[in-house]
Each structure stands twice: as structure tokens, then as C-alpha cells.
Amino acid sequence: MLWFHLLIRLIVLIAVIAIVYLSIFYVHLAILSKAGPHDSVMTSAFQASLEGGLASITKGQPLEVTHGSQITLRHTYGRACWLHSHNHVYPLRYPDGRGSSHQQQVTCYSFKDVNNWWIVKRPDRNDLVVTKPSEPIRHGDVIQLVHGITSRALNSHDVAAPMTPQSQEVSCYIDYNVSMPAQNLWRVEITNKDHSGDAWHAIQSQVRLIHMHANGAEFALKFSGRQLPDWGFNQHEVVADRLMDQTNSIWNVEEHRYTKSEDQKQRERELISAEMIPLQATALSFWEKFAELQIKMLFGGQEGQNSHMYSSGPLEWPLMSRGIAYWVSNDSNAQVHLLGNIAIWYSGTISVIVYSGLLIFYLMRRRRKCFDIAEEEWEKFVNNAYILLAGYLLHFLPFLFVERTLFLHHYLPAFIFKVLLTAATIDHLYYLIGTHRPWNISLYILTCGTIAWILFVIYVFKKFTVFSYGTSALSAKDVIKLRWKDTWDFIVHKT
């Protein structure tokens, strides 16, 4: 019966682990529910099912996308950004000498903006107003997308994209109501129609927009992951790519309203006010959320290297050159920003260098039969090197060879070893000074320096607490004062 008792214990253990894991996941959901709509890589459907944030915006919006629908198109997988356009045009020539169309820029923008709004139009209709009864856009239908503020149609053509010349440029060209040769026709392909149906639905439907050339060639609207220079306001590039079966070419409607007036000024007022009529909230079951979160954790980090505005490389981590913005208040500059204590961060990096230097020095001296420290202290020093220094290097060096998007939080396991190594370094310095010159002024200086360092650590912690908890309303001046390094990208959107 021994095997039976072991089986029962195994089942109980698995059940306990599952309960704990699901409890943690439930708490994680509660935390996510406080995040803003642009703070997560989760899909729009996931975010819209949480309390607050996106759910408060999309609750009650129309479900079926039809002729005259006003929509925002979100890049579904990977980076959270929205199809965007503005009055500025592509430069006549790029630095490499290539020419552009010099037409209106189309980008992917990582923040909510009135220029993210587009109007769906059927090619055979000359107005933009939703008719009753409305006819939803279905899988395979051909549409035009009209930029809400500028009234120019989304377009692609045989011009190389600015940052990805192997793909085609995407632009906005001519007003929708001016007759021109059609380069602004897009076919809607619903990639998850088996789950959501063949009608184009807000939030739920994941679509590819296929540009239809007059010569029969087809290109998919795609987020390339590359950041535009200053002329593109450092937003992200959107291209038309011949390779259509890619996750970066999948989009979904996030916010949705119906156009009620043909008057352009009235449309602009509607877009800016963005008022919703609460009717029914988006629903997503616990297990659907659970499955999506697991998939995101397992495969969500596989997008291209440095495709995120807060990504960073391993060589930037020891000196904490870049942090990560997680949340910013709509009412002030209060924000949650991942940023370490610079006093601990820098002293830890110095400790790694000092400890490594001492280890090399001792090893070279011992090869020459010169024993500078007692054997007991040497064993202690070597054990710290085996555990702390080796642990730091094993958790840090592999990232130098990783070709994927990395962030500061990937450094945290190595950082733990670095902090412990800082304490070991200070302890060893006390041993060296105390052994060789027990009453020397150097020991007094080291003690005062350690106390001053601890006080500075506490000061920095209190100074940057506002970024740890996000509970303090900050002005633009407050945020700028806390920018101790030029590479720290804090968010300032309120004066």
C-alpha cells in the first residue's frame, strides 16, 4: 500500500500547488485591473474584461464594425501601439539618399491620441455616416480607411519604407471624396473567425488588412518594430509587407463609435470628445484570461531586439541607464517607474570590480607563495567569490548573447548577488584595514564612509518613493528634477 499513500501525497501536493498558483494569478489579475490601457502587452479583449482602465472606455461601445465606424486599430501582439497618422509628411530624402513619397506619415503610436482614430468606408459609398440598418463588414470585404482628423485615406504604393526598405511605405494621401486611381483599397481578413465569426467585431476580431494593388500584388499592413527618427517623432514604423502570415500584421479594433454627421467639423468634435454610451461590458472567462496570460509569459518576449521604447541592453544595466515606465496618471504626472536605488546600484557595480580585482591580485600573489591574508580569511573570500561573484556573472553574462528584447528587470537576479557582494566587499575591506593598521585613521574614514553611504541610500529611497508607489501627484518640474541621468525616460504629459 506504500505506492497508494505516495500517490495520494502526490495528488495533494499537486492540488496545493495549483491552488497557490491560481491564487497568485487571481491577485495578478487584480493588479492588472489597475493598469492603464497602454501599460500592458495583453490583448484588448483581456484588458477590456478588467475593471477600470480600458473597460471604462470600451464599455457599451458598438460591437459590429460597419461603414461609417470610427475605430482605433491596436497592434494585437507584442508592443501595445495604435495605428496613427498626423499632418506631417515623410522627408523628401532619407539619410541614405533614398526618396520618399513625401506624403502624410502613418505610424504606430504607443499612447492614446485623437490622431489614432480612423473611419471605415465602403469604396462604393461617398459619405461616412452609418446607415440604418447597418451592414457589418465581413471577412473578405474590401474597405477604405479614412483618417478621422485629416480625412485622408490610408494608402500604400511601390515606394520603399523609411526604416525597412524591403517593405512598402504606408501613407495617407488624398481626401477620401476626391476621385483618384485606387491605391487605398484594403481587404479585411479575420484571422480568428472560427472563434469570433466572420463579422468584424470590436475587441474580439483579430484582422489582417491586405492592401490590393492594381497589378494584383497583395501586401499586409504590418508593425515593423523599428523606431522612426526625430522627423517621425520617434514613433514606430508601419509598412506593407509581402509576407502576410505574421503576428505583427494582426490588428484589432479597440475603441469604436458610429459616425453620426457628415459635417467634418462635427466629426472632429466627436473624435475629440470620444463620448461613449454605457450598455454592456466586455466579458472574458477566467480560463480564457488564464490561458492568454500563460501564453504571453511563455512566448510574449520573442519580438525583435530593442523593439520597445523602454528596452535596454545588458551593458546598460550595471549603471542603470534606462528604467521602465509601468503606469502614469491621467490627471497628473504621478507614475510608477521601475528604477533602482542609484546609490546601491553604483556601489554594487564598483564592488564587483573591486572584488574581482582583489581575487586576481591574491591569486597571482599566491602563485608566488606570497600569502597576504590569513588562511581562514582566504577561504571565506574564495567562498564568497564562488557563490556571490560567480552567481552574479552566471546571471548576467548570458544576456550578452541573447537576441531578443530585454529590459532592466532581467538584471534583477544578478542584482541580488551584486548587493550581497557589496556587503562582502565592505566586510573584507574592514578586515584588511583592521588587520594591518587597527588604529589607523583609514579605519575611521571607512566607518564614516559606510555610515554616509547608508544615509545616502535612505535619502535616495525617500527621494524616488514617488516613482515606486505612484501615489503622489507630480508637476512637470517635479519629474524633471528627479531626472538625475539624461537617459532616464520619465513621462511628462501634464504641465
KAVENUR-V533638 format. One record per helix or strand of 2 or more residues. SS is the DSSP state (h for helix, s for strand). FROM is the first residue (numbers start at 1). TO is the last residue. Records with the same first field share a line. If there is no record, write none. Layout:
SS->FROM-TO + FROM-TO
This chain:
h->2-32 + 44-48 + 54-58 + 114-116 + 193-196 + 230-232 + 247-249 + 264-273 + 286-299 + 314-317 + 342-367 + 375-401 + 408-436 + 441-463 + 465-469 + 476-481
s->69-75 + 82-89 + 104-109 + 117-122 + 142-147 + 152-160 + 168-175 + 186-190 + 207-212 + 218-227 + 236-241 + 251-258 + 324-328 + 335-338
